[in-house]
Structures are given as C-alpha cells and as structure tokens.
C-alpha cells in the first residue's frame, strides 16, 4: 500500500509502538469500520493482544490521520 502518514500519525505510532505493517494489516483486514465525528473512516483490528484503530481521510483513504490503541 502507498500510504501517506500525517506528522500526528507518525508521532502516535512511535508512542504506541505501532508499525507501518500493523497499520496496513488493519486497513486491509479490519474487524470494524465506522466513522469518526468528522466523517473520516476509522478501521479497527486486533493485532496480537492489542486492538488498534486507524483513521484515514474521507477524501483520500491513503492518507493516515491518526493511529490509536
């Protein structure tokens, strides 16, 4: 996947030890898909013992806004 990460997403990934491959796995094979309060798609998936959430831009699904766990 050719993803573009916001500075915020990169910071959160480092803080939470979430790799780019974790993000890609979440986007490709998610457990839950919903939207955030701004209408951006929010993908969720169990990765190992963790549950991560990836928010992408509603107008560009290759732009990662943030990553949560």
C-alpha positions as CSV (number, residue, x, y, z in Angstrom):
1,X,0.0,0.0,0.0
2,X,1.2,3.5,-0.8
3,X,0.1,5.2,2.4
4,X,0.9,8.8,3.4
5,X,1.2,9.4,7.2
6,X,0.4,12.8,8.8
7,X,3.0,14.0,11.3
8,X,0.4,13.3,14.0
9,X,0.0,9.7,12.9
10,X,3.8,9.1,12.9
11,X,4.1,10.6,16.4
12,X,1.2,8.4,17.7
13,X,2.7,5.3,16.0
14,X,6.0,5.9,17.7
15,X,4.4,6.5,21.1
16,X,2.3,3.3,20.8
17,X,4.8,1.1,19.1
18,X,2.6,0.5,16.1
19,X,4.4,-0.4,12.9
20,X,3.5,0.5,9.3
21,X,2.8,-3.2,8.7
22,X,0.3,-3.1,11.6
23,X,-1.5,-0.1,10.0
24,X,-1.6,-1.8,6.6
25,X,-2.9,-5.0,8.2
26,X,-5.7,-3.0,9.9
27,X,-6.7,-1.3,6.8
28,X,-6.7,-4.4,4.6
29,X,-8.4,-6.8,7.1
30,X,-10.3,-4.9,9.7
31,X,-12.8,-6.1,12.3
32,X,-14.8,-3.0,12.5
33,X,-15.3,0.0,10.2
34,X,-17.1,3.1,11.4
35,X,-16.5,6.9,11.1
36,X,-15.1,9.5,13.4
37,X,-17.0,12.7,14.3
38,X,-15.7,14.3,11.2
39,X,-16.9,11.5,8.9
40,X,-13.4,10.0,8.4
41,X,-13.3,6.2,8.1
42,X,-12.0,4.5,11.3
43,X,-10.7,1.0,10.9
44,X,-10.2,-1.3,13.9
45,X,-8.5,-4.6,14.3
46,X,-6.9,-6.9,16.8
47,X,-3.2,-7.1,16.2
48,X,-1.7,-9.7,18.6
49,X,-3.0,-8.8,22.1
50,X,-3.7,-5.2,21.1
51,X,-6.7,-3.5,19.4
52,X,-5.6,-0.7,17.1
53,X,-7.6,1.9,15.3
54,X,-6.6,3.7,12.2
55,X,-8.3,6.9,10.9
56,X,-7.9,7.9,7.3
57,X,-9.1,10.9,5.4
58,X,-12.6,10.6,4.0
59,X,-11.4,12.1,0.7
60,X,-8.1,10.2,0.4
61,X,-8.1,6.7,2.0
62,X,-4.3,6.5,1.6
63,X,-3.8,9.4,4.0
64,X,-3.5,8.2,7.6
65,X,-4.6,10.9,10.0
66,X,-4.0,9.1,13.3
67,X,-3.5,5.8,15.0
68,X,-4.9,4.8,18.3
69,X,-4.8,1.7,20.6
